[in-house]
Amino acid sequence: MSPSGTDVWQQVAQERPFLLRLARLQLASAADAEDAVQEALLGAMHGWSSYRGMANLRSWLTAILRNKIVDAIRRRSQLRFDCPEPGDEHEFDALFTADNAWHPDVFIDTVCSVRKAEENELLDIVELCMNRLPEETARLFLMREYLGMELAEIEERCTVSAGNLRVILYRARMRLRECAVRGWGELE
């Protein structure tokens, strides 16, 4: 059951610093990051009626922010995809309701509470470990693994060579793995 009233907006406000850190890693300017977070929060407000609390609030907000970040990155490089490929529009229509809010079925979480608690703990550990990575490494890693951008697109946008990008991503994975497995994200 989803939270209601001021409790909801207090929870959303608690997630804002996390969302802003994530956006700042991906976007060059603090203003662009702030805009993306604000757009994501507005999107959440407009789509709140479709949120039933079956997914973690942070996950739901992060999914909305992810799309805003990708839009900002593409807008910045002036790559627009105004004309969808034939047949593509139906694939995405199922993700949204008639009023352009996220469809509630997209965020249904069928994982048992013990498993969900473990996943939340793992996400906290990954967040701590991500904070230990150099900022540029974390940004490139998130572009690839979280935003799902292709290597060629990252190379072009960040002016990094293909070989260097692969090395950076490999080292980021290894550092995250070491942090999560050996250190469990604890500060030394």
C-alpha positions as a printed Julia matrix, in Angstrom:
188×3 Matrix{Float64}:
  0.0     0.0     0.0
  1.41    3.37   -0.92
  2.09    6.04    1.68
 -0.19    9.05    1.73
 -0.26   12.75    2.59
  2.72   14.66    3.84
  4.47   11.39    4.69
  4.88   10.78    0.95
  6.47   14.13    0.25
  8.78   13.73    3.24
  9.94   10.4     1.79
 10.39   11.98   -1.65
 12.35   14.85   -0.08
 14.63   12.32    1.63
 15.45   10.76   -1.76
 16.28   14.12   -3.4
 19.97   14.24   -2.28
 20.55   10.74   -3.69
 18.88   11.68   -6.97
 20.9    14.88   -7.19
 24.2    13.04   -6.6
 23.3    10.59   -9.35
 22.36   13.38  -11.77
 25.52   15.37  -10.99
 27.67   12.37  -11.84
 26.13   12.21  -15.29
 25.53   15.82  -16.23
 28.28   18.37  -16.69
 26.64   21.25  -14.88
 24.99   21.44  -11.49
 22.16   23.4   -13.13
 21.47   20.58  -15.6
 21.5    18.07  -12.74
 19.1    20.2   -10.71
 16.81   20.57  -13.73
 16.78   16.81  -14.34
 15.94   16.1   -10.69
 13.2    18.73  -10.68
 11.72   17.29  -13.89
 11.84   13.8   -12.37
 10.1    14.99   -9.19
  7.45   16.78  -11.24
  6.98   13.61  -13.26
  6.57   11.68  -10.01
  3.95   14.17   -8.82
  2.0    13.86  -12.05
  2.27   10.08  -12.01
  1.72    9.64   -8.27
 -1.77    8.21   -8.75
 -0.24    5.29  -10.64
  2.31    4.51   -7.92
  0.93    1.86   -5.6
  3.97    1.39   -3.39
  4.67   -2.06   -4.73
  8.16   -0.96   -5.74
 10.69    0.85   -3.62
 10.14    4.63   -3.81
 13.83    5.2    -4.58
 13.68    2.71   -7.45
 10.59    4.37   -8.89
 12.09    7.87   -8.65
 15.43    6.69  -10.02
 13.73    5.14  -13.05
 12.04    8.46  -13.79
 15.32   10.34  -13.28
 17.18    7.93  -15.54
 15.0     8.96  -18.45
 15.46   12.65  -17.65
 19.25   12.22  -17.56
 19.33   10.41  -20.89
 17.13   13.15  -22.38
 19.49   15.84  -21.05
 22.59   14.07  -22.4
 21.01   13.67  -25.81
 19.65   17.21  -25.79
 23.09   18.55  -24.92
 24.67   16.87  -27.91
 21.64   17.8   -30.03
 20.88   14.21  -30.96
 17.13   13.96  -31.23
 15.04   11.01  -32.17
 11.9    12.8   -33.29
 10.69   10.05  -35.6
 10.26    6.66  -33.99
 11.08    3.61  -36.03
  8.0     1.87  -37.42
  6.55   -0.42  -34.77
  8.62    1.0   -31.88
  5.85    3.21  -30.49
  3.76    0.23  -29.38
  6.66   -1.23  -27.43
  6.87    1.93  -25.29
  3.16    2.67  -25.1
  2.7    -0.23  -22.69
  5.03    1.49  -20.2
  2.77    4.53  -19.81
 -0.85    5.25  -18.96
 -3.11    7.46  -21.06
 -2.04   10.54  -19.05
  1.68    9.85  -19.74
  2.42    8.52  -16.26
  4.34    5.31  -15.64
  2.06    2.31  -15.9
  1.76    0.77  -12.42
  2.48   -2.74  -13.68
  5.97   -1.63  -14.69
  6.9    -1.18  -11.04
  5.25   -4.22   -9.49
  7.64   -5.87   -7.1
  6.87   -9.54   -6.56
  9.98  -10.27   -4.49
  9.41  -11.5    -0.95
 10.24   -9.12    1.89
 13.41  -10.97    2.97
 14.76  -10.91   -0.58
 13.73   -7.26   -0.92
 15.61   -6.37    2.28
 18.71   -8.15    0.96
 18.45   -6.27   -2.34
 18.08   -2.94   -0.51
 21.14   -3.75    1.6
 23.09   -4.65   -1.53
 22.04   -1.38   -3.19
 23.26    0.53   -0.14
 26.62   -1.27   -0.34
 26.91   -0.55   -4.07
 26.11    3.13   -3.42
 28.85    3.3    -0.77
 31.29    1.6    -3.13
 30.35    3.92   -6.01
 31.18    6.88   -3.76
 34.71    5.47   -3.42
 35.33    5.52   -7.18
 36.89    8.58   -8.8
 34.12   10.86  -10.06
 34.92   10.47  -13.77
 35.19    6.68  -13.45
 31.83    6.52  -11.65
 30.25    8.73  -14.29
 31.47    6.56  -17.19
 30.51    3.36  -15.37
 26.97    4.64  -14.71
 26.61    5.79  -18.31
 27.33    2.24  -19.47
 25.78    0.07  -16.78
 22.93    2.2   -15.47
 21.92    4.39  -18.38
 22.61    1.58  -20.86
 24.48    3.78  -23.32
 26.51    2.1   -26.04
 30.3     2.27  -25.83
 30.55    4.27  -29.06
 28.07    6.84  -27.75
 30.03    7.22  -24.48
 33.32    7.54  -26.4
 31.84   10.27  -28.56
 30.2    12.23  -25.74
 33.13   12.02  -23.33
 35.97   12.19  -25.87
 37.63    9.09  -24.54
 39.26    6.43  -26.73
 37.68    3.0   -27.07
 40.61    1.25  -25.41
 40.77    3.71  -22.53
 37.03    3.46  -21.92
 37.18   -0.33  -21.75
 40.07   -0.16  -19.27
 38.23    2.39  -17.11
 35.05    0.27  -17.09
 37.0    -2.91  -16.29
 38.83   -1.23  -13.41
 35.57    0.22  -12.09
 33.97   -3.23  -12.07
 36.96   -4.74  -10.29
 37.06   -1.96   -7.67
 33.32   -2.27   -7.05
 33.62   -6.04   -6.79
 36.51   -5.8    -4.33
 34.69   -3.2    -2.25
 31.45   -5.18   -2.16
 32.98   -8.6    -1.56
 35.87   -7.78    0.79
 35.02   -4.52    2.41
 31.22   -4.61    2.23
 31.39   -0.88    1.64
 32.65   -0.06    5.11
 34.82    3.0     5.37
 38.39    2.29    6.37
